[in-house]
């Protein structure tokens, strides 16, 4: 872990092609460590989520190279490592899954669910939550889920009004206004340095698994 964060920290201070090219060996070493960590995590998660054990590991990783074509920020490299573990398709999967993000400066986190789903998928998720609200509410209020993910739904781009097609008097309109059905947990520096970090992260995934299953039930309904 130290090797990963150390490289990314130095990259953040030297985000240019000359520095990166002269430190390619260190990059590949840190990248390999991250891949091993994710492989280990997938193995541990497969004990409770059988599907995740089938994922192609290489499909999970995001490239470190930034797309700067339409961005005012022309720095060429991301200063984090990220992997989205979902089956099938990894990072390109439309299904709910698990995301690990490692970045220096207290910005590392774990998340589970669906980020920025397509309109058809988003509507299906809202409809399933509306029609099975008691089940959804029970999942998110479960003690262990609350322990790790209390009030952690991602609210960026949230609608100001309840979406069309749903009654205005629904008991929990805020949950239907979300555009991302995703929960997150930031890592502390102590957690990142702990030798049991893979176990801790797998436990986070285990607590999120019923939530991920619930979302995939809705997603799979529209794709069959």
ROBATOR-113309 format. One line per field, with one value per residue (C-alpha): residue in one letter; x, y, z; residue number from 1. Coordinates in Angstrom, 2 decimals, m for minus. Example, Ala and Ser with C-alpha at 12.3 -4.5 7.8 and 13.67 -1.06 7.14 Angstrom:
% residues 2
aa = [A_S]
c1 = [12.30_13.67]
c2 = [m4.50_m1.06]
c3 = [7.80_7.14]
i = [1_2]
END
This chain:
% residues 224
aa = [X_X_X_X_X_X_X_X_X_X_X_X_X_X_X_X_X_X_X_X_X_X_X_X_X_X_X_X_X_X_X_X_X_X_X_X_X_X_X_X_X_X_X_X_X_X_X_X_X_X_X_X_X_X_X_X_X_X_X_X_X_X_X_X_X_X_X_X_X_X_X_X_X_X_X_X_X_X_X_X_X_X_X_X_X_X_X_X_X_X_X_X_X_X_X_X_X_X_X_X_X_X_X_X_X_X_X_X_X_X_X_X_X_X_X_X_X_X_X_X_X_X_X_X_X_X_X_X_X_X_X_X_X_X_X_X_X_X_X_X_X_X_X_X_X_X_X_X_X_X_X_X_X_X_X_X_X_X_X_X_X_X_X_X_X_X_X_X_X_X_X_X_X_X_X_X_X_X_X_X_X_X_X_X_X_X_X_X_X_X_X_X_X_X_X_X_X_X_X_X_X_X_X_X_X_X_X_X_X_X_X_X_X_X_X_X_X_X_X_X_X_X_X_X]
c1 = [0.00_2.80_4.37_1.11_0.42_4.07_4.20_0.86_1.93_5.11_3.16_0.83_3.83_5.35_2.38_4.18_5.26_9.00_8.81_6.37_8.46_11.57_9.69_7.90_9.41_8.04_4.65_4.46_5.55_2.82_0.26_1.13_0.64_m2.80_m3.75_m2.67_m4.72_m7.82_m7.28_m7.09_m10.21_m12.18_m11.16_m12.42_m15.64_m16.38_m17.00_m20.31_m20.83_m20.29_m20.75_m17.87_m15.50_m16.17_m15.10_m12.15_m9.72_m8.15_m11.56_m11.88_m9.01_m9.23_m6.35_m4.05_m3.99_m6.44_m8.57_m7.56_m9.14_m12.03_m10.69_m9.14_m6.90_m4.13_m2.25_m1.80_m2.17_m4.69_m3.27_m5.24_m5.73_m9.30_m11.03_m14.72_m15.50_m18.80_m19.85_m19.98_m17.85_m15.86_m15.53_m17.89_m20.62_m24.08_m24.67_m24.10_m20.72_m17.83_m15.30_m11.91_m10.18_m6.68_m5.37_m2.96_m4.07_m6.96_m8.95_m9.06_m12.47_m14.61_m18.05_m20.79_m23.76_m24.29_m22.80_m24.48_m26.75_m28.34_m31.86_m33.65_m31.64_m32.10_m35.87_m35.90_m33.94_m36.32_m39.35_m38.02_m37.24_m40.71_m42.48_m40.32_m39.64_m40.07_m37.44_m35.07_m35.53_m34.84_m31.60_m30.22_m31.26_m29.62_m27.20_m23.94_m24.84_m25.51_m22.25_m20.22_m22.47_m24.72_m25.96_m23.45_m25.65_m24.01_m26.18_m24.39_m26.75_m29.75_m33.11_m34.93_m38.34_m39.57_m39.18_m42.16_m44.29_m44.01_m46.57_m45.60_m46.80_m44.37_m43.03_m39.36_m39.17_m35.45_m34.40_m36.15_m34.42_m31.00_m29.19_m26.62_m27.53_m24.19_m22.88_m19.31_m16.91_m13.71_m10.57_m8.49_m4.69_m4.63_m6.94_m4.82_m1.66_m3.19_m2.00_m5.64_m6.77_m7.88_m10.01_m11.54_m12.36_m13.87_m16.03_m17.26_m18.23_m19.98_m22.14_m22.96_m23.71_m27.49_m27.77_m25.87_m28.12_m31.23_m30.03_m29.03_m32.46_m33.89_m31.13_m31.38_m35.17_m34.82_m32.02_m33.79]
c2 = [0.00_2.42_1.79_2.65_5.85_6.94_6.71_8.50_11.25_11.89_11.75_14.42_16.72_15.82_15.37_15.55_13.08_13.48_12.58_9.74_8.22_8.30_6.56_3.92_1.07_2.53_3.03_m0.60_m1.78_0.28_m0.80_m4.46_m4.00_m2.48_m5.33_m7.89_m6.09_m6.15_m9.81_m10.63_m8.57_m10.31_m13.69_m12.68_m11.18_m14.34_m16.10_m14.22_m12.93_m15.87_m13.77_m11.43_m14.39_m14.74_m11.21_m10.68_m8.79_m6.86_m5.42_m3.80_m1.31_2.28_3.71_6.19_8.35_11.25_12.26_15.92_16.69_18.73_19.50_22.80_20.68_19.43_17.31_13.99_11.50_10.64_10.75_7.74_4.07_2.87_m0.43_m1.17_m4.80_m5.90_m8.95_m9.11_m6.38_m4.92_m1.13_m1.14_m3.12_m1.51_m3.59_m2.60_m3.53_m2.44_0.34_0.76_4.15_4.76_8.33_10.15_13.06_11.37_10.79_6.98_5.33_2.27_2.47_0.08_0.44_2.20_5.53_7.54_4.81_5.26_6.81_3.47_1.86_4.86_4.73_0.99_1.53_4.26_2.15_m0.89_1.21_2.74_m0.61_m2.46_0.40_m1.63_m4.13_m1.35_0.53_m2.60_m3.15_0.33_0.41_m2.90_m2.35_m3.35_m1.42_1.68_1.18_1.59_3.51_5.71_8.75_8.04_8.00_9.95_13.04_14.87_16.09_15.25_16.38_19.26_17.66_14.08_12.58_12.41_9.31_9.03_10.38_13.60_12.21_9.25_8.79_9.16_11.49_12.24_8.70_8.92_12.22_10.57_10.14_7.71_4.75_4.51_4.39_5.23_4.88_6.93_5.24_6.71_6.73_4.18_1.82_2.09_1.26_m1.70_m5.14_m6.28_m3.69_m6.36_m8.06_m4.75_m3.80_m7.22_m6.76_m3.43_m5.23_m7.95_m5.40_m3.74_m7.01_m7.14_m3.54_m4.45_m7.50_m5.35_m2.93_m5.73_m7.29_m4.13_m3.85_m7.49_m7.20_m4.71_m6.60_m9.96]
c3 = [0.00_0.87_m2.53_m4.31_m2.38_m2.48_m6.27_m6.71_m4.33_m6.32_m9.58_m8.24_m7.74_m11.14_m13.45_m16.76_m19.43_m18.92_m15.22_m15.84_m18.62_m16.46_m13.63_m15.70_m13.68_m10.44_m12.09_m13.20_m9.76_m8.04_m10.67_m10.09_m6.35_m6.97_m9.30_m6.70_m4.07_m6.30_m7.19_m3.50_m2.83_m5.61_m4.18_m0.74_m2.12_m4.11_m0.79_m0.46_m4.03_m6.38_m9.52_m8.72_m8.76_m12.51_m13.44_m15.78_m13.56_m16.45_m17.36_m13.92_m14.05_m15.23_m17.26_m15.57_m18.71_m18.66_m21.64_m21.92_m25.29_m23.89_m20.42_m19.27_m17.03_m19.32_m16.78_m18.59_m15.72_m13.06_m9.54_m8.32_m9.08_m9.51_m10.20_m10.71_m9.94_m11.46_m13.46_m16.38_m17.95_m15.09_m15.45_m18.48_m16.76_m16.46_m13.31_m9.71_m8.28_m6.08_m6.64_m4.96_m5.22_m3.87_m3.85_m1.53_0.63_2.41_m0.79_m0.82_m0.59_m1.28_m2.87_m3.91_m6.23_m9.56_m10.62_m13.39_m14.84_m18.24_m18.17_m18.69_m15.89_m13.59_m14.08_m13.37_m10.14_m8.97_m9.89_m8.00_m4.91_m5.07_m5.47_m2.93_m0.56_2.63_1.47_0.37_3.63_5.64_3.71_4.27_7.93_8.77_11.67_9.93_6.78_8.86_10.74_7.55_5.15_7.29_5.32_2.57_m0.55_m3.35_m3.88_m6.69_m9.46_m7.27_m8.65_m6.95_m7.49_m7.40_m10.90_m13.24_m12.91_m9.13_m6.62_m4.89_m1.55_m1.57_1.96_0.96_m2.05_m1.51_m2.36_m5.75_m6.58_m6.67_m9.99_m8.59_m6.38_m4.68_m1.11_m0.13_2.78_3.05_4.33_7.12_6.92_9.72_7.82_4.68_6.62_8.45_7.31_7.47_4.91_2.38_5.06_6.10_2.51_1.82_4.92_3.55_0.35_2.34_4.15_0.81_m0.99_m0.24_m1.50_m4.68_m5.15_m4.79_m7.47_m9.84_m9.51_m11.10_m13.72_m14.77_m15.16_m18.02_m19.77_m20.02]
i = [1_2_3_4_5_6_7_8_9_10_11_12_13_14_15_16_17_18_19_20_21_22_23_24_25_26_27_28_29_30_31_32_33_34_35_36_37_38_39_40_41_42_43_44_45_46_47_48_49_50_51_52_53_54_55_56_57_58_59_60_61_62_63_64_65_66_67_68_69_70_71_72_73_74_75_76_77_78_79_80_81_82_83_84_85_86_87_88_89_90_91_92_93_94_95_96_97_98_99_100_101_102_103_104_105_106_107_108_109_110_111_112_113_114_115_116_117_118_119_120_121_122_123_124_125_126_127_128_129_130_131_132_133_134_135_136_137_138_139_140_141_142_143_144_145_146_147_148_149_150_151_152_153_154_155_156_157_158_159_160_161_162_163_164_165_166_167_168_169_170_171_172_173_174_175_176_177_178_179_180_181_182_183_184_185_186_187_188_189_190_191_192_193_194_195_196_197_198_199_200_201_202_203_204_205_206_207_208_209_210_211_212_213_214_215_216_217_218_219_220_221_222_223_224]
END
